[in-house]
Amino acid sequence: MGRAIGVIGAGGWGTALAKVLCDRGHEVTLWCRGENSYREIREKKQNTAYLPGILLPDSLKSTRSLEEAVVGKEALFCVVPSHGVREVMSGAASHVGSRAILVCGTKGIEEGSLMTMGEVLGTILGASGSERLAFLSGPTFAQEVAQGLPTAVTVAAVVESVSLEIQDVLSTRQLRVYTSRDTIGVQMGGVVKNVIAIAAGICDGLGLGHNARAALMTRGLAEMTRLAVKMGAEPPTLAGLPGLGDLILTCTGELSRNRRVGIEIARGKRLEEILSGTRMIAEGVRNTRSIYQLAERLGVEMPIVGQMYLVLYQQKKPREAVRDLMQRSLKAEIG
C-alpha cells in the first residue's frame, strides 16, 4: 500500500528519490526551491538541470510550498544541501506530523557549528522528533538511480522499527536497502569521502597513476574511520556501503562532482572559476573546511584532509601537497 511522502529538495538526488518512490507506488510531493525546476517538473515531467534525459512519473507532484510538501506525510526525505538544512527544515518543522519519519539524505557537516546533520535536525525537531530520524547513505549517483540501475544503500536509525519501515518504503528490485543502528558511521562516511574524492581527482589530474590513487583511497578510509570512531561510530560501518562503498564510487566514477573539482584544480584552475561553471554542488568543498576544523577540535590525525584544506583555502600547490604527504615520517600502517 502506497504512503504519502514528501521529498524536500529537487536537486539530482532528491528528484531521483522522488522518482523511485513514485515508481514504488507512493504518493510523492517534491518541494522545489527554484521556480524553474518547479515549473519544468510540473509541466514537462523533467528536471533537465539535474537529471537530463530522465522522464519523471505523471504521479509526481511538485510544489514550492513547504507546508504542502510536509503536511499529512507519513515520511519525509530531506535532500537539500547541507548549508541549507537548518533554514529549510526550521521552516518545515511546524508542519511535520507527530508520527512522521524524517529521513536525512543530505551528506555534510554544518559550517560554523560543526554539527552533523543529525545534530542539526535533532535541535530543530526536539527529543521526540529525534527518535523518528533516519539517515540514508551509500554509493549512489543520482543519474544511475533514476535510470533504474542496480544500487545498494544503507538506512540507519536509533530506533530499529524506523529503519525497517524506511527499508520497506524504499526497497525495489533495483534498489536494495540495508539497515543499521550506527547513525554516526552512516552519516560520517558520506561526508569524509567527498574530501578524499577531491584528492583523488587531483591525483588523476596530475597523472600520478593507479598505484597512487589506490594508496590515497586506502589511507583516506583510515582517516574517515578514525574520525567517525572518535565520534562514536562502529568501525565495520565504515567498511560497508556508507563508507568504503561510497568512497570507491566518488573517487573513481566519471559522474563524481567532487572528483571533477580535483581534476580541474590539478589543471591549474582556480576554485572560484570551477564552482562558478556549474549549478551542481560539490559538497566536498565545504566539507573540507568543516572536517578539517572538526578533526582539529577532536584531535584526530587526518593528513589528507589537512592537505586538501591547504590546497582549497590556502592556495597550496597540488604537487606540493602530494610531496608533503609522501614525505611524512614513516610509521606502521595499523596502530
C-alpha positions in Angstrom: 0.0 0.0 0.0 1.4 3.4 -1.0 2.2 6.0 1.6 2.0 9.8 1.4 5.6 11.0 1.2 7.3 14.4 0.9 10.8 15.0 -0.6 12.4 18.2 0.4 14.9 19.3 -2.3 14.7 18.9 -6.0 18.4 18.5 -6.9 19.6 15.4 -8.6 19.4 13.1 -5.6 16.0 14.4 -4.3 14.5 14.1 -7.8 15.9 10.6 -8.2 14.5 9.5 -4.8 11.1 11.1 -5.7 11.1 9.0 -9.0 11.9 5.8 -7.1 9.2 6.4 -4.5 6.6 7.1 -7.2 7.6 4.0 -9.1 7.2 2.1 -5.8 3.6 3.2 -5.7 3.8 6.0 -3.1 2.0 9.4 -3.4 5.0 11.8 -3.6 5.2 15.6 -3.3 8.5 17.1 -4.3 9.5 20.5 -2.8 11.4 22.8 -5.2 13.2 25.9 -4.0 13.6 27.2 -7.6 10.8 28.4 -9.9 12.4 26.9 -13.0 12.7 23.4 -11.6 9.2 23.6 -10.1 7.6 24.5 -13.4 9.6 22.1 -15.5 8.7 19.2 -13.2 5.1 20.2 -13.1 4.6 20.9 -16.8 7.1 18.7 -18.6 7.9 16.0 -16.0 11.6 16.6 -16.4 14.4 18.2 -14.3 17.0 18.8 -17.0 19.3 20.9 -14.9 20.0 17.9 -12.6 18.7 14.7 -14.3 19.0 15.2 -18.0 17.2 12.6 -20.1 15.1 11.3 -17.3 11.3 11.4 -17.7 9.5 11.7 -14.3 6.3 9.9 -13.4 3.0 11.6 -14.1 2.0 11.0 -10.5 4.9 13.1 -9.1 3.6 16.4 -7.7 5.9 19.4 -7.4 5.4 22.4 -5.1 7.2 25.5 -3.9 5.2 25.4 -0.6 6.9 23.6 2.3 3.6 23.3 4.0 2.1 21.4 1.1 5.2 19.1 0.9 5.1 18.3 4.6 1.5 18.3 6.0 -0.1 14.9 6.2 3.0 13.0 5.1 3.9 9.7 6.7 7.6 10.0 5.7 9.8 13.0 4.7 13.1 12.8 2.9 15.4 15.8 3.5 17.7 16.1 0.5 18.7 19.8 0.5 22.4 20.8 0.5 24.0 20.7 4.0 24.3 24.5 4.2 20.5 24.9 3.7 19.3 22.2 6.0 18.8 24.3 9.1 16.9 27.1 7.3 14.7 24.8 5.2 13.9 22.3 7.9 13.3 25.0 10.5 10.6 26.3 8.1 9.1 22.8 7.7 9.2 21.7 11.3 5.9 23.1 12.5 4.2 21.2 9.7 5.7 17.8 10.5 3.3 15.3 11.9 3.9 13.7 15.3 4.3 10.3 13.8 6.1 11.2 10.6 9.5 9.7 9.9 12.2 12.1 8.7 14.9 10.6 6.5 18.1 12.7 6.0 19.7 12.1 2.7 22.0 15.1 3.0 25.7 14.4 3.4 27.6 17.2 5.2 28.7 18.9 8.4 27.2 22.3 9.2 29.7 25.1 8.8 30.5 27.1 11.9 28.8 24.8 14.4 30.5 21.7 13.0 27.3 19.8 13.8 26.3 16.6 12.0 23.0 16.7 10.1 21.6 14.5 12.8 22.5 17.1 15.4 21.1 19.9 13.4 17.8 18.1 12.8 17.7 17.0 16.4 17.9 20.6 17.5 15.1 21.5 15.2 12.8 18.6 16.0 13.5 18.1 19.7 13.9 14.9 21.6 10.6 13.2 20.5 11.4 14.0 16.8 14.9 12.7 17.1 13.5 9.2 17.7 11.9 9.3 14.3 15.1 10.3 12.4 16.8 8.1 9.9 19.9 8.6 7.7 20.3 7.3 4.2 23.7 6.9 2.6 25.7 4.7 0.3 27.3 4.7 -3.2 24.7 6.5 -5.3 25.0 8.6 -8.4 21.5 10.1 -8.8 21.5 9.6 -12.6 22.0 5.9 -12.3 19.4 5.5 -9.5 16.9 7.4 -11.7 17.8 5.1 -14.7 16.9 2.1 -12.6 20.4 0.7 -12.5 21.2 -1.7 -9.6 22.1 0.2 -6.4 22.5 -0.7 -2.7 22.2 1.8 0.2 22.0 1.8 4.0 19.4 3.4 6.2 20.3 3.9 9.9 18.1 4.9 12.8 18.5 4.6 16.6 15.0 3.0 16.7 15.1 -0.2 14.7 11.4 0.0 13.7 12.1 3.3 12.0 14.9 1.9 9.8 12.8 -1.2 9.0 9.9 1.0 7.9 12.1 3.0 5.5 13.7 -0.1 4.2 10.2 -1.3 3.2 9.2 2.1 1.8 12.2 2.5 -0.4 13.2 -1.0 -1.5 12.6 -2.1 -5.1 14.0 -4.7 -7.5 16.7 -2.2 -8.5 17.4 -0.5 -5.1 18.5 -2.8 -2.3 18.2 -1.2 1.2 20.2 -2.4 4.2 19.5 -1.3 7.8 21.9 -0.2 10.6 21.8 1.4 14.0 25.0 3.2 13.5 23.7 6.7 12.7 27.1 8.4 13.2 29.0 5.9 11.0 26.4 6.2 8.2 26.5 10.0 8.3 30.3 10.5 8.6 31.3 8.1 5.8 29.3 10.1 3.3 30.9 13.4 4.4 34.6 12.5 4.5 34.5 10.6 1.2 33.8 13.9 -0.5 37.1 15.4 0.6 39.0 12.3 -0.3 37.3 12.3 -3.8 38.7 15.8 -4.4 42.2 14.5 -3.5 41.6 11.5 -5.9 40.7 14.0 -8.7 43.9 15.9 -8.0 45.8 12.6 -8.2 44.2 11.7 -11.5 44.6 15.3 -12.9 48.3 15.2 -12.1 48.7 11.8 -13.8 50.1 10.1 -10.8 48.8 6.7 -11.7 46.6 3.9 -10.3 49.0 3.0 -7.5 48.8 6.5 -6.1 45.0 6.6 -6.3 44.7 3.2 -4.6 47.0 4.3 -1.8 45.2 7.6 -1.4 41.8 5.9 -1.1 43.0 3.3 1.4 44.6 5.9 3.6 41.6 8.1 3.2 39.5 5.3 4.5 41.8 5.1 7.5 41.2 8.9 8.2 37.5 8.5 7.7 37.4 5.6 10.2 39.5 7.4 12.8 37.2 10.5 12.8 33.9 8.5 12.8 35.0 6.2 15.6 36.1 9.1 17.7 32.6 10.5 17.3 31.1 7.1 18.4 30.7 5.1 15.1 31.3 1.4 14.8 34.4 0.5 12.6 32.5 -2.1 10.4 30.1 0.6 9.2 33.0 2.4 7.5 34.0 -0.8 5.7 30.5 -1.0 4.3 28.3 0.8 1.8 28.2 4.2 3.6 32.0 4.3 4.0 34.1 2.2 1.6 31.4 1.8 -0.9 30.7 5.5 -1.3 34.4 6.2 -1.2 35.1 3.9 -4.1 32.3 5.4 -6.2 33.1 9.0 -5.5 36.9 8.6 -6.1 36.6 6.7 -9.3 33.3 7.5 -11.0 33.1 9.8 -14.0 29.9 11.3 -12.6 31.6 12.4 -9.4 31.4 16.2 -9.0 34.0 16.2 -6.2 36.5 14.2 -8.2 35.9 16.6 -11.1 36.8 19.6 -8.9 40.1 17.9 -8.0 40.9 17.2 -11.7 40.3 20.9 -12.6 42.4 22.1 -9.7 45.2 19.9 -10.8 44.9 21.5 -14.3 45.5 24.9 -12.7 42.0 26.3 -12.5 41.1 28.5 -9.5 38.4 27.1 -7.2 36.1 30.1 -7.8 36.3 29.5 -11.5 35.4 25.8 -11.2 32.4 26.4 -8.9 31.0 29.2 -11.0 30.8 27.0 -14.0 28.3 24.5 -12.6 24.9 24.5 -10.9 25.7 21.2 -9.3 27.0 21.5 -5.7 30.3 19.7 -4.9 29.7 19.2 -1.1 33.4 18.2 -0.7 34.5 21.9 -1.0 32.5 22.9 2.1 33.1 19.6 3.8 36.9 20.0 3.5 36.9 23.1 5.8 34.4 21.7 8.2 36.1 18.3 8.5 39.5 20.0 8.9 38.1 22.1 11.8 36.3 19.1 13.3 39.5 17.0 13.2 41.4 19.8 14.9 38.7 20.1 17.6 38.7 16.4 18.3 42.4 15.8 18.0 42.1 13.4 15.1 45.0 13.0 12.7 43.8 13.5 9.1 46.8 14.4 6.9 44.9 14.1 3.6 42.1 16.3 4.7 44.7 18.7 6.1 46.5 19.0 2.7 43.2 19.4 0.9 42.3 22.3 3.2 45.6 23.9 2.4 45.0 23.4 -1.4 41.5 24.7 -1.4 41.7 27.5 1.1 45.4 28.5 1.4 46.3 28.3 -2.3 48.9 25.5 -1.7 50.1 23.9 -5.0 48.7 20.4 -5.5 52.1 18.9 -6.3 53.5 20.3 -3.0 50.6 18.7 -1.1 51.4 15.4 -2.7 55.1 15.8 -1.9 54.3 16.6 1.8 52.0 13.6 2.1 54.7 11.3 0.7 57.4 12.7 2.9 55.7 12.4 6.2 57.6 10.5 8.9 57.5 6.7 8.4 55.2 4.6 10.6 53.4 1.3 10.9 50.2 1.1 8.7 48.0 -0.2 11.5 48.1 1.0 15.1 
